[in-house]
Amino acid sequence: MYFDNSIISRIKKERSPLRLLYNRLFFPFIAVMPDSLCLRMGLTPLDEERVIIVNKYIAGRFLDIGCGTNIFKKIRGNGIGIDVYPWAGTDFVVDDTVKLNFEDGEFDSVLIVAALNHIPERDKVLLESYRVLKPGGKIILTMLTPFISYITHKIRYFYDEDQTEREIKNGEIWGISRKQMYGLLDSAGFKEIFSEGFVYGLNRIYIGYKK
């Protein structure tokens, strides 16, 4: 994911109706262009769209699982980012995200942004997420469906560090269906689960609460 130094100011600034229309008109080009070129043209990159919607729902101290370059820590400050790969900016590189070295109820929010499909033991990482959340805390995830994910990753192969730098590992999958996402979250104990489409319905954010 490409994030330049001005992302914090862009994320905090409300986009005008004209800017939103501009992005909609150029969406076919945004889907195939590198993020750096989108920014030079005044467009919002797809990865940044994901950051915008997730940032709206984060509350309190958060844990970002599969944090990549730790963009939410840079934006908000009050959080910890972990990953199994040593991306620049990661707070802690861990061997496995299904056994977290945190106390019960440490966090108000847990984020798994565009990452659950990259974790082979998806059910276990959701159980760990539930454990480290405070009562009333929330989990926030984004996920593409398998078909959309496959097409998107093939189109954007040369701009996707997961494929070109980290490389896809055994047990990872292209995406997860909406029905499967609800099932996984429900099985982990989360309640009041809801989802919302973004990027014209091609991507979805999922939120569940620990009661």
C-alpha angles and dihedrals in degrees: 000000000000115000118170124204094265096061094101093060092044094050093051094047118086111237116236122238088249091055091049091050090048090054092047093052092049097040095114089057094044089056093060103030126090114254093245091059092047090056093049088054093049093250128134111245118228092246090053091052087060092050091050096055096041092048090058092062103042113112130187124328112357142194116214111204112199089014098170107190090358096244095165091055088053092050100041107018097205100096151067126242122205132180140165090231123064099242115171108268098024112140097210131012108210133190094225133009093207092074108049122191094223133106124253112277098010099137140054093204135021119200127202101172117184087332113093092087089056092058111081095202095052095160092054096049089052090052089051090048089053091050096053094046122095117239105278091025122132139226117217122197138165123206140171121215114253095255096047091044093051093050093044094049093048092050093045098037096127092050096047114094091191088067102031103035111017095027125213115280134207113283095030118120135198097246146319128251122240091247092051092048092054090047094051093048093046092049090053090056102258118148137199090031116185138164138204130198122232136175088049092312095302093112131036138208118212126199130185133173136224109229 
